[in-house]
Amino acid sequence: MQPSNKDAREKYDEVMKEHRLRELQKCLGYAEEKVVINVDEIDVEKSYSGPRFEKSTDEITSDWCLSLMQW
């Protein structure tokens, strides 16, 4: 509607880029569903001595991730 409006053109291009990406993902069978993992169902061997989170995944912090990488 406004071919000389630079801001409108940039937003249009951004929307079209996202649209093409979503169409490609549909063609590839990509599912944009969140994977739910129940950590209580994961068996951890008794011999494992690395970092653990006991309560929930909400307690994962950057410090915890650093300790995991160092381990």
mmJSON file of the N, C-alpha and C atoms, coordinates in Angstrom:
{"data_MODEL":{"atom_site":{
"group_PDB":["ATOM","ATOM","ATOM","ATOM","ATOM","ATOM","ATOM","ATOM","ATOM","ATOM","ATOM","ATOM","ATOM","ATOM","ATOM","ATOM","ATOM","ATOM","ATOM","ATOM","ATOM","ATOM","ATOM","ATOM","ATOM","ATOM","ATOM","ATOM","ATOM","ATOM","ATOM","ATOM","ATOM","ATOM","ATOM","ATOM","ATOM","ATOM","ATOM","ATOM","ATOM","ATOM","ATOM","ATOM","ATOM","ATOM","ATOM","ATOM","ATOM","ATOM","ATOM","ATOM","ATOM","ATOM","ATOM","ATOM","ATOM","ATOM","ATOM","ATOM","ATOM","ATOM","ATOM","ATOM","ATOM","ATOM","ATOM","ATOM","ATOM","ATOM","ATOM","ATOM","ATOM","ATOM","ATOM","ATOM","ATOM","ATOM","ATOM","ATOM","ATOM","ATOM","ATOM","ATOM","ATOM","ATOM","ATOM","ATOM","ATOM","ATOM","ATOM","ATOM","ATOM","ATOM","ATOM","ATOM","ATOM","ATOM","ATOM","ATOM","ATOM","ATOM","ATOM","ATOM","ATOM","ATOM","ATOM","ATOM","ATOM","ATOM","ATOM","ATOM","ATOM","ATOM","ATOM","ATOM","ATOM","ATOM","ATOM","ATOM","ATOM","ATOM","ATOM","ATOM","ATOM","ATOM","ATOM","ATOM","ATOM","ATOM","ATOM","ATOM","ATOM","ATOM","ATOM","ATOM","ATOM","ATOM","ATOM","ATOM","ATOM","ATOM","ATOM","ATOM","ATOM","ATOM","ATOM","ATOM","ATOM","ATOM","ATOM","ATOM","ATOM","ATOM","ATOM","ATOM","ATOM","ATOM","ATOM","ATOM","ATOM","ATOM","ATOM","ATOM","ATOM","ATOM","ATOM","ATOM","ATOM","ATOM","ATOM","ATOM","ATOM","ATOM","ATOM","ATOM","ATOM","ATOM","ATOM","ATOM","ATOM","ATOM","ATOM","ATOM","ATOM","ATOM","ATOM","ATOM","ATOM","ATOM","ATOM","ATOM","ATOM","ATOM","ATOM","ATOM","ATOM","ATOM","ATOM","ATOM","ATOM","ATOM","ATOM","ATOM","ATOM","ATOM","ATOM","ATOM","ATOM","ATOM","ATOM","ATOM","ATOM"],
"id":[1,2,3,4,5,6,7,8,9,10,11,12,13,14,15,16,17,18,19,20,21,22,23,24,25,26,27,28,29,30,31,32,33,34,35,36,37,38,39,40,41,42,43,44,45,46,47,48,49,50,51,52,53,54,55,56,57,58,59,60,61,62,63,64,65,66,67,68,69,70,71,72,73,74,75,76,77,78,79,80,81,82,83,84,85,86,87,88,89,90,91,92,93,94,95,96,97,98,99,100,101,102,103,104,105,106,107,108,109,110,111,112,113,114,115,116,117,118,119,120,121,122,123,124,125,126,127,128,129,130,131,132,133,134,135,136,137,138,139,140,141,142,143,144,145,146,147,148,149,150,151,152,153,154,155,156,157,158,159,160,161,162,163,164,165,166,167,168,169,170,171,172,173,174,175,176,177,178,179,180,181,182,183,184,185,186,187,188,189,190,191,192,193,194,195,196,197,198,199,200,201,202,203,204,205,206,207,208,209,210,211,212,213],
"type_symbol":["N","C","C","N","C","C","N","C","C","N","C","C","N","C","C","N","C","C","N","C","C","N","C","C","N","C","C","N","C","C","N","C","C","N","C","C","N","C","C","N","C","C","N","C","C","N","C","C","N","C","C","N","C","C","N","C","C","N","C","C","N","C","C","N","C","C","N","C","C","N","C","C","N","C","C","N","C","C","N","C","C","N","C","C","N","C","C","N","C","C","N","C","C","N","C","C","N","C","C","N","C","C","N","C","C","N","C","C","N","C","C","N","C","C","N","C","C","N","C","C","N","C","C","N","C","C","N","C","C","N","C","C","N","C","C","N","C","C","N","C","C","N","C","C","N","C","C","N","C","C","N","C","C","N","C","C","N","C","C","N","C","C","N","C","C","N","C","C","N","C","C","N","C","C","N","C","C","N","C","C","N","C","C","N","C","C","N","C","C","N","C","C","N","C","C","N","C","C","N","C","C","N","C","C","N","C","C","N","C","C","N","C","C"],
"label_atom_id":["N","CA","C","N","CA","C","N","CA","C","N","CA","C","N","CA","C","N","CA","C","N","CA","C","N","CA","C","N","CA","C","N","CA","C","N","CA","C","N","CA","C","N","CA","C","N","CA","C","N","CA","C","N","CA","C","N","CA","C","N","CA","C","N","CA","C","N","CA","C","N","CA","C","N","CA","C","N","CA","C","N","CA","C","N","CA","C","N","CA","C","N","CA","C","N","CA","C","N","CA","C","N","CA","C","N","CA","C","N","CA","C","N","CA","C","N","CA","C","N","CA","C","N","CA","C","N","CA","C","N","CA","C","N","CA","C","N","CA","C","N","CA","C","N","CA","C","N","CA","C","N","CA","C","N","CA","C","N","CA","C","N","CA","C","N","CA","C","N","CA","C","N","CA","C","N","CA","C","N","CA","C","N","CA","C","N","CA","C","N","CA","C","N","CA","C","N","CA","C","N","CA","C","N","CA","C","N","CA","C","N","CA","C","N","CA","C","N","CA","C","N","CA","C","N","CA","C","N","CA","C","N","CA","C","N","CA","C","N","CA","C","N","CA","C","N","CA","C"],
"label_alt_id":[null,null,null,null,null,null,null,null,null,null,null,null,null,null,null,null,null,null,null,null,null,null,null,null,null,null,null,null,null,null,null,null,null,null,null,null,null,null,null,null,null,null,null,null,null,null,null,null,null,null,null,null,null,null,null,null,null,null,null,null,null,null,null,null,null,null,null,null,null,null,null,null,null,null,null,null,null,null,null,null,null,null,null,null,null,null,null,null,null,null,null,null,null,null,null,null,null,null,null,null,null,null,null,null,null,null,null,null,null,null,null,null,null,null,null,null,null,null,null,null,null,null,null,null,null,null,null,null,null,null,null,null,null,null,null,null,null,null,null,null,null,null,null,null,null,null,null,null,null,null,null,null,null,null,null,null,null,null,null,null,null,null,null,null,null,null,null,null,null,null,null,null,null,null,null,null,null,null,null,null,null,null,null,null,null,null,null,null,null,null,null,null,null,null,null,null,null,null,null,null,null,null,null,null,null,null,null,null,null,null,null,null,null],
"label_comp_id":["MET","MET","MET","GLN","GLN","GLN","PRO","PRO","PRO","SER","SER","SER","ASN","ASN","ASN","LYS","LYS","LYS","ASP","ASP","ASP","ALA","ALA","ALA","ARG","ARG","ARG","GLU","GLU","GLU","LYS","LYS","LYS","TYR","TYR","TYR","ASP","ASP","ASP","GLU","GLU","GLU","VAL","VAL","VAL","MET","MET","MET","LYS","LYS","LYS","GLU","GLU","GLU","HIS","HIS","HIS","ARG","ARG","ARG","LEU","LEU","LEU","ARG","ARG","ARG","GLU","GLU","GLU","LEU","LEU","LEU","GLN","GLN","GLN","LYS","LYS","LYS","CYS","CYS","CYS","LEU","LEU","LEU","GLY","GLY","GLY","TYR","TYR","TYR","ALA","ALA","ALA","GLU","GLU","GLU","GLU","GLU","GLU","LYS","LYS","LYS","VAL","VAL","VAL","VAL","VAL","VAL","ILE","ILE","ILE","ASN","ASN","ASN","VAL","VAL","VAL","ASP","ASP","ASP","GLU","GLU","GLU","ILE","ILE","ILE","ASP","ASP","ASP","VAL","VAL","VAL","GLU","GLU","GLU","LYS","LYS","LYS","SER","SER","SER","TYR","TYR","TYR","SER","SER","SER","GLY","GLY","GLY","PRO","PRO","PRO","ARG","ARG","ARG","PHE","PHE","PHE","GLU","GLU","GLU","LYS","LYS","LYS","SER","SER","SER","THR","THR","THR","ASP","ASP","ASP","GLU","GLU","GLU","ILE","ILE","ILE","THR","THR","THR","SER","SER","SER","ASP","ASP","ASP","TRP","TRP","TRP","CYS","CYS","CYS","LEU","LEU","LEU","SER","SER","SER","LEU","LEU","LEU","MET","MET","MET","GLN","GLN","GLN","TRP","TRP","TRP"],
"label_asym_id":["A","A","A","A","A","A","A","A","A","A","A","A","A","A","A","A","A","A","A","A","A","A","A","A","A","A","A","A","A","A","A","A","A","A","A","A","A","A","A","A","A","A","A","A","A","A","A","A","A","A","A","A","A","A","A","A","A","A","A","A","A","A","A","A","A","A","A","A","A","A","A","A","A","A","A","A","A","A","A","A","A","A","A","A","A","A","A","A","A","A","A","A","A","A","A","A","A","A","A","A","A","A","A","A","A","A","A","A","A","A","A","A","A","A","A","A","A","A","A","A","A","A","A","A","A","A","A","A","A","A","A","A","A","A","A","A","A","A","A","A","A","A","A","A","A","A","A","A","A","A","A","A","A","A","A","A","A","A","A","A","A","A","A","A","A","A","A","A","A","A","A","A","A","A","A","A","A","A","A","A","A","A","A","A","A","A","A","A","A","A","A","A","A","A","A","A","A","A","A","A","A","A","A","A","A","A","A","A","A","A","A","A","A"],
"label_entity_id":["1","1","1","1","1","1","1","1","1","1","1","1","1","1","1","1","1","1","1","1","1","1","1","1","1","1","1","1","1","1","1","1","1","1","1","1","1","1","1","1","1","1","1","1","1","1","1","1","1","1","1","1","1","1","1","1","1","1","1","1","1","1","1","1","1","1","1","1","1","1","1","1","1","1","1","1","1","1","1","1","1","1","1","1","1","1","1","1","1","1","1","1","1","1","1","1","1","1","1","1","1","1","1","1","1","1","1","1","1","1","1","1","1","1","1","1","1","1","1","1","1","1","1","1","1","1","1","1","1","1","1","1","1","1","1","1","1","1","1","1","1","1","1","1","1","1","1","1","1","1","1","1","1","1","1","1","1","1","1","1","1","1","1","1","1","1","1","1","1","1","1","1","1","1","1","1","1","1","1","1","1","1","1","1","1","1","1","1","1","1","1","1","1","1","1","1","1","1","1","1","1","1","1","1","1","1","1","1","1","1","1","1","1"],
"label_seq_id":[1,1,1,2,2,2,3,3,3,4,4,4,5,5,5,6,6,6,7,7,7,8,8,8,9,9,9,10,10,10,11,11,11,12,12,12,13,13,13,14,14,14,15,15,15,16,16,16,17,17,17,18,18,18,19,19,19,20,20,20,21,21,21,22,22,22,23,23,23,24,24,24,25,25,25,26,26,26,27,27,27,28,28,28,29,29,29,30,30,30,31,31,31,32,32,32,33,33,33,34,34,34,35,35,35,36,36,36,37,37,37,38,38,38,39,39,39,40,40,40,41,41,41,42,42,42,43,43,43,44,44,44,45,45,45,46,46,46,47,47,47,48,48,48,49,49,49,50,50,50,51,51,51,52,52,52,53,53,53,54,54,54,55,55,55,56,56,56,57,57,57,58,58,58,59,59,59,60,60,60,61,61,61,62,62,62,63,63,63,64,64,64,65,65,65,66,66,66,67,67,67,68,68,68,69,69,69,70,70,70,71,71,71],
"pdbx_PDB_ins_code":[null,null,null,null,null,null,null,null,null,null,null,null,null,null,null,null,null,null,null,null,null,null,null,null,null,null,null,null,null,null,null,null,null,null,null,null,null,null,null,null,null,null,null,null,null,null,null,null,null,null,null,null,null,null,null,null,null,null,null,null,null,null,null,null,null,null,null,null,null,null,null,null,null,null,null,null,null,null,null,null,null,null,null,null,null,null,null,null,null,null,null,null,null,null,null,null,null,null,null,null,null,null,null,null,null,null,null,null,null,null,null,null,null,null,null,null,null,null,null,null,null,null,null,null,null,null,null,null,null,null,null,null,null,null,null,null,null,null,null,null,null,null,null,null,null,null,null,null,null,null,null,null,null,null,null,null,null,null,null,null,null,null,null,null,null,null,null,null,null,null,null,null,null,null,null,null,null,null,null,null,null,null,null,null,null,null,null,null,null,null,null,null,null,null,null,null,null,null,null,null,null,null,null,null,null,null,null,null,null,null,null,null,null],
"Cartn_x":[0.817,0.0,0.866,2.05,2.953,4.348,4.576,5.852,7.075,6.913,8.073,8.297,7.449,7.597,8.62,9.807,10.91,10.572,9.977,9.635,8.618,7.608,6.6,7.222,8.13,8.795,9.621,10.365,11.191,10.326,9.221,8.323,7.679,7.317,6.74,7.754,8.991,10.038,10.275,10.248,10.451,9.314,8.092,6.938,6.979,7.351,7.42,8.522,9.627,10.715,10.228,9.539,8.993,7.955,7.13,6.102,6.749,7.778,8.468,9.114,9.681,10.29,9.244,8.091,7.037,6.5,6.387,5.933,6.945,8.239,9.281,9.22,9.038,8.952,7.753,6.652,5.486,5.8,6.494,6.848,7.784,8.66,9.625,9.047,7.82,7.199,7.662,8.17,8.65,7.469,7.554,6.489,6.974,6.24,6.63,5.971,6.127,5.536,6.622,6.271,7.211,7.312,8.527,8.757,8.682,7.85,7.685,8.386,9.269,10.018,9.752,9.328,9.124,10.433,11.147,12.463,12.378,11.218,11.063,11.107,10.856,10.854,12.232,13.221,14.569,15.345,15.827,16.62,18.077,18.631,20.041,20.773,21.868,22.64,23.184,23.277,23.787,25.227,25.989,27.396,27.605,26.566,26.696,27.015,28.098,28.513,28.527,27.965,27.964,26.873,26.748,25.737,24.324,23.486,22.094,21.186,19.98,18.954,17.901,17.508,16.668,15.175,14.799,13.381,12.737,13.221,12.614,13.613,13.269,14.146,14.188,13.301,13.304,14.535,15.174,16.345,17.639,17.552,18.738,19.126,20.336,20.852,22.124,22.668,23.917,25.046,25.044,26.065,25.963,24.728,24.532,25.055,24.768,25.245,26.77,27.373,28.85,29.424,28.805,29.298,29.123,28.058,27.85,28.921,29.233,30.26,31.634,31.926,33.221,33.328,32.222,32.222,32.49],
"Cartn_y":[-1.189,0.0,1.26,1.179,2.321,1.851,1.704,1.141,1.971,3.24,4.07,4.163,3.519,3.541,2.48,2.935,2.015,1.12,1.688,0.923,-0.178,0.176,-0.81,-1.919,-1.585,-2.576,-3.541,-3.01,-3.865,-4.831,-4.323,-5.189,-6.241,-5.847,-6.801,-7.899,-7.508,-8.489,-9.438,-8.903,-9.738,-10.744,-10.297,-11.182,-12.26,-11.891,-12.863,-13.89,-13.457,-14.384,-15.424,-14.967,-15.878,-16.807,-16.28,-17.089,-18.208,-17.864,-18.875,-19.943,-19.51,-20.467,-21.437,-20.924,-21.796,-22.741,-22.259,-23.134,-24.246,-23.913,-24.924,-25.947,-25.488,-26.4,-27.333,-26.827,-27.692,-28.758,-28.377,-29.341,-30.424,-30.04,-30.99,-31.813,-31.517,-32.252,-31.785,-30.578,-30.02,-29.753,-30.231,-30.008,-28.988,-27.926,-26.877,-27.132,-28.335,-28.714,-28.78,-28.364,-28.421,-29.871,-30.334,-31.688,-31.671,-32.516,-32.589,-33.845,-33.647,-34.766,-34.794,-35.942,-36.122,-36.644,-35.765,-36.15,-37.22,-37.385,-38.415,-39.814,-39.919,-41.219,-41.622,-40.747,-41.039,-41.768,-42.951,-43.731,-43.296,-42.941,-42.542,-43.618,-44.074,-45.124,-44.628,-45.517,-45.174,-44.676,-45.143,-44.766,-43.366,-42.723,-41.388,-40.385,-39.617,-38.658,-37.218,-36.991,-35.654,-34.765,-33.563,-32.612,-33.184,-32.856,-33.31,-32.133,-32.204,-31.308,-32.193,-31.846,-32.735,-32.447,-31.175,-30.83,-30.75,-29.817,-29.637,-28.966,-28.897,-28.24,-26.736,-26.196,-24.761,-24.346,-25.288,-24.942,-24.928,-25.17,-25.121,-23.663,-23.331,-21.971,-21.999,-20.836,-20.783,-21.445,-21.286,-21.944,-23.461,-23.967,-25.406,-25.898,-25.147,-25.524,-25.507,-24.514,-24.461,-25.662,-26.053,-27.23,-28.488,-28.557,-29.697,-29.748,-28.598,-28.559,-28.914,-28.448,-28.76,-30.234,-30.838,-32.238,-33.078],
"Cartn_z":[0.0,0.0,0.0,0.624,0.666,0.246,-1.048,-1.509,-1.133,-0.86,-0.511,0.999,1.808,3.261,3.67,4.054,4.378,5.577,6.621,7.815,7.486,6.704,6.319,5.48,4.575,3.722,4.573,5.558,6.412,7.222,7.746,8.523,7.631,6.421,5.47,5.156,4.878,4.564,5.734,6.971,8.148,8.317,8.101,8.214,7.141,5.93,4.844,5.094,5.67,5.994,7.017,8.052,9.067,8.45,7.57,6.91,6.078,5.308,4.491,5.38,6.507,7.432,7.976,8.376,8.904,7.833,6.611,5.524,5.273,5.309,5.134,6.265,7.491,8.623,8.499,7.991,7.779,6.739,5.674,4.626,5.151,6.071,6.613,7.759,8.145,9.227,10.587,10.659,11.923,12.845,14.067,15.045,16.063,16.204,17.151,18.498,18.976,20.243,21.304,22.48,23.587,24.056,24.225,24.701,26.223,26.769,28.219,28.717,29.674,30.24,31.736,32.22,33.653,34.237,34.946,35.459,36.534,37.129,38.15,37.55,36.251,35.582,35.057,35.181,34.686,35.772,35.445,36.396,36.322,37.464,37.543,38.314,37.746,38.404,39.74,40.678,42.019,41.96,40.97,40.876,40.298,39.792,39.211,40.311,40.125,41.16,40.643,39.472,38.885,39.449,38.892,39.363,39.225,40.169,40.161,40.493,40.018,40.536,41.148,42.328,43.119,42.978,42.924,42.988,41.613,40.788,39.472,38.546,37.286,36.316,36.544,37.352,37.643,38.438,39.106,39.905,39.073,37.786,36.931,36.721,37.156,37.032,36.2,35.939,35.181,35.971,37.297,38.123,38.027,38.025,37.905,36.553,35.491,34.161,34.086,34.721,34.749,35.48,36.594,37.322,36.474,35.699,34.824,33.729,33.157,32.101,32.652,33.869,34.475,34.832,35.255,35.609,34.395],
"occupancy":[1.0,1.0,1.0,1.0,1.0,1.0,1.0,1.0,1.0,1.0,1.0,1.0,1.0,1.0,1.0,1.0,1.0,1.0,1.0,1.0,1.0,1.0,1.0,1.0,1.0,1.0,1.0,1.0,1.0,1.0,1.0,1.0,1.0,1.0,1.0,1.0,1.0,1.0,1.0,1.0,1.0,1.0,1.0,1.0,1.0,1.0,1.0,1.0,1.0,1.0,1.0,1.0,1.0,1.0,1.0,1.0,1.0,1.0,1.0,1.0,1.0,1.0,1.0,1.0,1.0,1.0,1.0,1.0,1.0,1.0,1.0,1.0,1.0,1.0,1.0,1.0,1.0,1.0,1.0,1.0,1.0,1.0,1.0,1.0,1.0,1.0,1.0,1.0,1.0,1.0,1.0,1.0,1.0,1.0,1.0,1.0,1.0,1.0,1.0,1.0,1.0,1.0,1.0,1.0,1.0,1.0,1.0,1.0,1.0,1.0,1.0,1.0,1.0,1.0,1.0,1.0,1.0,1.0,1.0,1.0,1.0,1.0,1.0,1.0,1.0,1.0,1.0,1.0,1.0,1.0,1.0,1.0,1.0,1.0,1.0,1.0,1.0,1.0,1.0,1.0,1.0,1.0,1.0,1.0,1.0,1.0,1.0,1.0,1.0,1.0,1.0,1.0,1.0,1.0,1.0,1.0,1.0,1.0,1.0,1.0,1.0,1.0,1.0,1.0,1.0,1.0,1.0,1.0,1.0,1.0,1.0,1.0,1.0,1.0,1.0,1.0,1.0,1.0,1.0,1.0,1.0,1.0,1.0,1.0,1.0,1.0,1.0,1.0,1.0,1.0,1.0,1.0,1.0,1.0,1.0,1.0,1.0,1.0,1.0,1.0,1.0,1.0,1.0,1.0,1.0,1.0,1.0,1.0,1.0,1.0,1.0,1.0,1.0],
"B_iso_or_equiv":[0.0,0.0,0.0,0.0,0.0,0.0,0.0,0.0,0.0,0.0,0.0,0.0,0.0,0.0,0.0,0.0,0.0,0.0,0.0,0.0,0.0,0.0,0.0,0.0,0.0,0.0,0.0,0.0,0.0,0.0,0.0,0.0,0.0,0.0,0.0,0.0,0.0,0.0,0.0,0.0,0.0,0.0,0.0,0.0,0.0,0.0,0.0,0.0,0.0,0.0,0.0,0.0,0.0,0.0,0.0,0.0,0.0,0.0,0.0,0.0,0.0,0.0,0.0,0.0,0.0,0.0,0.0,0.0,0.0,0.0,0.0,0.0,0.0,0.0,0.0,0.0,0.0,0.0,0.0,0.0,0.0,0.0,0.0,0.0,0.0,0.0,0.0,0.0,0.0,0.0,0.0,0.0,0.0,0.0,0.0,0.0,0.0,0.0,0.0,0.0,0.0,0.0,0.0,0.0,0.0,0.0,0.0,0.0,0.0,0.0,0.0,0.0,0.0,0.0,0.0,0.0,0.0,0.0,0.0,0.0,0.0,0.0,0.0,0.0,0.0,0.0,0.0,0.0,0.0,0.0,0.0,0.0,0.0,0.0,0.0,0.0,0.0,0.0,0.0,0.0,0.0,0.0,0.0,0.0,0.0,0.0,0.0,0.0,0.0,0.0,0.0,0.0,0.0,0.0,0.0,0.0,0.0,0.0,0.0,0.0,0.0,0.0,0.0,0.0,0.0,0.0,0.0,0.0,0.0,0.0,0.0,0.0,0.0,0.0,0.0,0.0,0.0,0.0,0.0,0.0,0.0,0.0,0.0,0.0,0.0,0.0,0.0,0.0,0.0,0.0,0.0,0.0,0.0,0.0,0.0,0.0,0.0,0.0,0.0,0.0,0.0,0.0,0.0,0.0,0.0,0.0,0.0,0.0,0.0,0.0,0.0,0.0,0.0],
"pdbx_formal_charge":[null,null,null,null,null,null,null,null,null,null,null,null,null,null,null,null,null,null,null,null,null,null,null,null,null,null,null,null,null,null,null,null,null,null,null,null,null,null,null,null,null,null,null,null,null,null,null,null,null,null,null,null,null,null,null,null,null,null,null,null,null,null,null,null,null,null,null,null,null,null,null,null,null,null,null,null,null,null,null,null,null,null,null,null,null,null,null,null,null,null,null,null,null,null,null,null,null,null,null,null,null,null,null,null,null,null,null,null,null,null,null,null,null,null,null,null,null,null,null,null,null,null,null,null,null,null,null,null,null,null,null,null,null,null,null,null,null,null,null,null,null,null,null,null,null,null,null,null,null,null,null,null,null,null,null,null,null,null,null,null,null,null,null,null,null,null,null,null,null,null,null,null,null,null,null,null,null,null,null,null,null,null,null,null,null,null,null,null,null,null,null,null,null,null,null,null,null,null,null,null,null,null,null,null,null,null,null,null,null,null,null,null,null],
"auth_seq_id":[1,1,1,2,2,2,3,3,3,4,4,4,5,5,5,6,6,6,7,7,7,8,8,8,9,9,9,10,10,10,11,11,11,12,12,12,13,13,13,14,14,14,15,15,15,16,16,16,17,17,17,18,18,18,19,19,19,20,20,20,21,21,21,22,22,22,23,23,23,24,24,24,25,25,25,26,26,26,27,27,27,28,28,28,29,29,29,30,30,30,31,31,31,32,32,32,33,33,33,34,34,34,35,35,35,36,36,36,37,37,37,38,38,38,39,39,39,40,40,40,41,41,41,42,42,42,43,43,43,44,44,44,45,45,45,46,46,46,47,47,47,48,48,48,49,49,49,50,50,50,51,51,51,52,52,52,53,53,53,54,54,54,55,55,55,56,56,56,57,57,57,58,58,58,59,59,59,60,60,60,61,61,61,62,62,62,63,63,63,64,64,64,65,65,65,66,66,66,67,67,67,68,68,68,69,69,69,70,70,70,71,71,71],
"auth_comp_id":["MET","MET","MET","GLN","GLN","GLN","PRO","PRO","PRO","SER","SER","SER","ASN","ASN","ASN","LYS","LYS","LYS","ASP","ASP","ASP","ALA","ALA","ALA","ARG","ARG","ARG","GLU","GLU","GLU","LYS","LYS","LYS","TYR","TYR","TYR","ASP","ASP","ASP","GLU","GLU","GLU","VAL","VAL","VAL","MET","MET","MET","LYS","LYS","LYS","GLU","GLU","GLU","HIS","HIS","HIS","ARG","ARG","ARG","LEU","LEU","LEU","ARG","ARG","ARG","GLU","GLU","GLU","LEU","LEU","LEU","GLN","GLN","GLN","LYS","LYS","LYS","CYS","CYS","CYS","LEU","LEU","LEU","GLY","GLY","GLY","TYR","TYR","TYR","ALA","ALA","ALA","GLU","GLU","GLU","GLU","GLU","GLU","LYS","LYS","LYS","VAL","VAL","VAL","VAL","VAL","VAL","ILE","ILE","ILE","ASN","ASN","ASN","VAL","VAL","VAL","ASP","ASP","ASP","GLU","GLU","GLU","ILE","ILE","ILE","ASP","ASP","ASP","VAL","VAL","VAL","GLU","GLU","GLU","LYS","LYS","LYS","SER","SER","SER","TYR","TYR","TYR","SER","SER","SER","GLY","GLY","GLY","PRO","PRO","PRO","ARG","ARG","ARG","PHE","PHE","PHE","GLU","GLU","GLU","LYS","LYS","LYS","SER","SER","SER","THR","THR","THR","ASP","ASP","ASP","GLU","GLU","GLU","ILE","ILE","ILE","THR","THR","THR","SER","SER","SER","ASP","ASP","ASP","TRP","TRP","TRP","CYS","CYS","CYS","LEU","LEU","LEU","SER","SER","SER","LEU","LEU","LEU","MET","MET","MET","GLN","GLN","GLN","TRP","TRP","TRP"],
"auth_asym_id":["A","A","A","A","A","A","A","A","A","A","A","A","A","A","A","A","A","A","A","A","A","A","A","A","A","A","A","A","A","A","A","A","A","A","A","A","A","A","A","A","A","A","A","A","A","A","A","A","A","A","A","A","A","A","A","A","A","A","A","A","A","A","A","A","A","A","A","A","A","A","A","A","A","A","A","A","A","A","A","A","A","A","A","A","A","A","A","A","A","A","A","A","A","A","A","A","A","A","A","A","A","A","A","A","A","A","A","A","A","A","A","A","A","A","A","A","A","A","A","A","A","A","A","A","A","A","A","A","A","A","A","A","A","A","A","A","A","A","A","A","A","A","A","A","A","A","A","A","A","A","A","A","A","A","A","A","A","A","A","A","A","A","A","A","A","A","A","A","A","A","A","A","A","A","A","A","A","A","A","A","A","A","A","A","A","A","A","A","A","A","A","A","A","A","A","A","A","A","A","A","A","A","A","A","A","A","A","A","A","A","A","A","A"],
"auth_atom_id":["N","CA","C","N","CA","C","N","CA","C","N","CA","C","N","CA","C","N","CA","C","N","CA","C","N","CA","C","N","CA","C","N","CA","C","N","CA","C","N","CA","C","N","CA","C","N","CA","C","N","CA","C","N","CA","C","N","CA","C","N","CA","C","N","CA","C","N","CA","C","N","CA","C","N","CA","C","N","CA","C","N","CA","C","N","CA","C","N","CA","C","N","CA","C","N","CA","C","N","CA","C","N","CA","C","N","CA","C","N","CA","C","N","CA","C","N","CA","C","N","CA","C","N","CA","C","N","CA","C","N","CA","C","N","CA","C","N","CA","C","N","CA","C","N","CA","C","N","CA","C","N","CA","C","N","CA","C","N","CA","C","N","CA","C","N","CA","C","N","CA","C","N","CA","C","N","CA","C","N","CA","C","N","CA","C","N","CA","C","N","CA","C","N","CA","C","N","CA","C","N","CA","C","N","CA","C","N","CA","C","N","CA","C","N","CA","C","N","CA","C","N","CA","C","N","CA","C","N","CA","C","N","CA","C","N","CA","C","N","CA","C","N","CA","C","N","CA","C"],
"pdbx_PDB_model_num":[1,1,1,1,1,1,1,1,1,1,1,1,1,1,1,1,1,1,1,1,1,1,1,1,1,1,1,1,1,1,1,1,1,1,1,1,1,1,1,1,1,1,1,1,1,1,1,1,1,1,1,1,1,1,1,1,1,1,1,1,1,1,1,1,1,1,1,1,1,1,1,1,1,1,1,1,1,1,1,1,1,1,1,1,1,1,1,1,1,1,1,1,1,1,1,1,1,1,1,1,1,1,1,1,1,1,1,1,1,1,1,1,1,1,1,1,1,1,1,1,1,1,1,1,1,1,1,1,1,1,1,1,1,1,1,1,1,1,1,1,1,1,1,1,1,1,1,1,1,1,1,1,1,1,1,1,1,1,1,1,1,1,1,1,1,1,1,1,1,1,1,1,1,1,1,1,1,1,1,1,1,1,1,1,1,1,1,1,1,1,1,1,1,1,1,1,1,1,1,1,1,1,1,1,1,1,1,1,1,1,1,1,1]
}}}
